[in-house]
């Protein structure tokens, strides 16, 4: 089965649950894994930035990856997030982290450094050469400070063998349509914006890597499946119910918003590692009301 077939639909960027002393809450992580799989998501993404990876040690990340493989137990594919702005260090991490059971590696483009488009091309080319698994580009300029433009994405898709797709979270619909128009046939293109997933699938995207699917996996993954089947009326009905949820989840911070919802669902404790803090009491009350509905 091709990567495009395996990762078509909803992937969920898993949060990392913590205990009150900020150590990793493994029983809660197992609960989340089962909750989203039972909710119908097509695959998991562990160690994405929604997992608060900047505040996790390499050893913690390794333990979480291995724990995730163990609890998923081959039921659905697992994608591992390995990204950053030190290319040489990432090449070492691609050899060090346990990737034997991973379907692909999701790599957020370099933050803060603001490389040129040529710098981004060379960065990803180096990672693709070092990676034992296919690389999915992750373009999220709102967090990294630099857009991976359509021309560079297509150049990577055509010229670098081990680059298999992109999570596109620029929010720029024109750029998305350009990528969809010019991509090679087997190149996976998924949304990185929950609120834009439906219109982006209508434009030709293959699915979404979602934050909201941590808390609303059943409704969200069904919305995506209906859209992929071309049932936009049914998909819109579900999406209309979710719009207020998207707004609440991202009102103050991600993953503080989705953790607030998951706390109300009794999946996790509402703990985050600094510099991220829980949402305000006012927003928590709104999240509680929405989850109840």
N, C-alpha and C positions, 0 to 999 in steps of 0.2 A: 504494500500500500504506500502510495506517495505521501510525502509530508503534507502536501496540499489537501489530500483526503483525510489524513489523520488529524490535522489541526483546523478543520473546517467547522465553524460553529462558535461556541463560547468557551474560551479559556478563562480561568479565574486567577487573578494575581493575589495569591494568598497573603493574608495578614500574618504577623507573628504575634501570638498571644503571650502576654507576660503575667506572672504572678505579682502579688503586692510588693514583693522585694525586687522586682524587675528581672528575675530569672525567667527562662523560657518555660511556659506552661504546656508541657507535652500532652497531658490528657485533653486539654482544650484544643490543641492542634489536631489531635486525632478526631475529636468531635467535629471540628470544622471540615476536615477532609471528607468524613462520611456524610456530613450535611450537604456539601456541595455536589458530591457524586450522586447521592440520592436525589438531589434537586435537578439532576439531568445535565450538568455541564459536560462538555466534550473532553476537556483536558485541564490540567493544573499548571500554573506557573509558580514555582517556589523560588524565593530569593529575588523577586522583583522589588522595585523600590517601595511598593505598597507594604512589603514585609519589613520596612524600617531597616534595610540592609546597611545604611551608613553607620548605624549604631550597634551592629553585630560584629563580633570578632570572627576571624576566619574559621576558628574551631567550632564556634556556634553555628555558623553557616553550614559547615560540613556535616555536623550532627543533625541539623534540620533537614538537609537534603536526604541523608540516609534514612532518617525517620519517616520522611514523606514517601520514599520508595517502598519502605516496609509496609506502611499502612495503606497505601494505594494498592499494593500487591498486584500490579499489572492490570487493574480494572480499566484504567484510562491512561493516556500518555501523560508524561511529566516533562515540562520544559524548565530548565534551570537558568536563572538570571545571573550573568557575570558581566558587569560593565564598570566603566570608570574612565578616568582621564590619564592613567599611566599605562601606556600600551605595553611596555616591556613587562610590567608587573602582571597585567592581565594574561599575557602569554604564559607566564608561570602558573597562574591560577587555573588556566584551562587544562594544564597538565596535572595540577594538584588536587582539584576537586573531583569527587566521584561522579563521573559522567556516563558510566557504563550503561545505566538504565534510563538515561535521559533520551528524549526524542530529538531535542534541539536545545540550543543555547540562545537566550534572548539577551542582547547586549545594548544597553542604553548608550547613546552617543556621548562623547566626552563633555563633561560639564565644566564650567568656569574658564577653561583654557581658550575657548572660542577659536578653534582651528579653522583654517580656510577649507573650502570644499575639497581641495587636493589633500589637505591634512586628514580630513575625515575619510576620504577614499583610502589613503595609505594605512590609516589606523585599522579600518575594517579588513583591508586586504591582509594585514599582518595577523589579525585575530583569526581570520578564516584559515590561514595556513597553519596556525597553531592548534586549532580546535579539532578534537576527535569527532565532533558532532556538527551538523549543519548550524549555521549562524542565522538568527533572525535579527535584522537591524531594528533599533527602537529610536524613533525620532520624536522627541518631546521638548521642543525648543522653549516652552514656557518654564521648564525646569533647568535645561542645560545652558540656555543663553545663545544657542546657535542652531539654526535650521539646517537639517540635511535636505537639500533641495531635490526636486524631482529628477533633474539631470544626473546628479551624483548617485541617487538611488538606482536609477536605470543602468547607469554605467557599472555599478557594483553587481547588479543582477545579471548583466550580460557578460562581464569580464572576469568575475571571481567565482570559481566553481562551487565553493562551499558556502556561498551566501544564498539562502533559500527563501527569504521572505522579509517582510517588514511589518512591525507594529507602528502604524502611522498616527501620531497624536499631535500634529501641528494645528489641527482645527481649520486648516486652509482647504476648503472644498475644491478649489481650482487645482491646487497642487495634487490633491488626492486623485482627481479625475485624470490628470496628466500621467501619473504613475500607472493607473489602471488602463489607460489607453496604450501605453508603451511597454508594459511589463512583458517578459517572456511568459509563455503559456503555463509553465509549472511554478512560477514565482508567487508565493503566498502573500496576500495583502490583507491585513486585518486592522480594524479600528482600535485606537487607544483611547477613544472618547465615548464613554457610555451614552451620553446624551445625543451623540451624533451617529451612533451605530446604525440605527434604522435607515436614515437617508444615505449613509455611506454604503450599506449593503445594497440599497436600491441602485447605486452607481456602479456596483460590481465587486465590492469587497467580499472576502470569504468568511467574515465573522468578526470577532472582537475579543481582545484580552481585557477583561472587565474587573472593575473594583466592586461595583454594585452586586455582582454575582456571589460575593462573599455572604451578603445578607439576604438577597432575594434571588437565589439561584433558579428556583422553579419558574417564576414569572419571566425572569430575564432571559434564560436560555430558551424558553419556549417562544418568546418574542423574536429572538434571533433565528430560530429554526423556521418559523413561519415566514419571516422575511426572505430567508435563503430559498424557500420553496416558491417565492413569488406571491404569497398570500399577504399582501401589504395591508389589506383591510383588517384582518385578524391580528397582524403584528402591531398595527397602529393602536388597536383597542387596548392591547396589553401595555404598549409603550406610553399611552396617555396616562395610565395609572401610575407608571413609574417616574414620570417627569418630575413630580414634586419630590420624590425620593432622591433623584440625581442632585437636585438643587440643595437639599439638606446635607447629603453626604460630602459635597464639595464646598459648602458655605464658608467654612473656616480653615480646614486643613484636611488633606488626605495623608495618612489613614485615620485621623482622629474621628472624622465623620462616620466612616463605615464601622469603626470600632464602637462608636456610640450606639449604632443600630444593632450590632451583634451583641452588645451588652444587654440591650432591651430584649433581645431574643434568647437570653440566658445561655449564649454560646461561650462567652469569654468574660473575664474581668476587664474593667475599663482602664487599662494601664498602658502607658506609652513611655518610651525612653526619651529623655531630653535630647535635643531642644524641642521636641514635639510634646504638647500637653493635651489633655482631654478638652473637648469642646466646652463652651460656656454653658452655664445652667439653663439659660434661655433656649439655646439651640438644642440641648439635651431634651428639654420638655417637648419641643416640636418633633424631634426624632421619635420620642416615646409615643406621641399621639399618632404619628404616621405609621409606625410599626403596628400599633394596635388596630388600625384600620385595615 
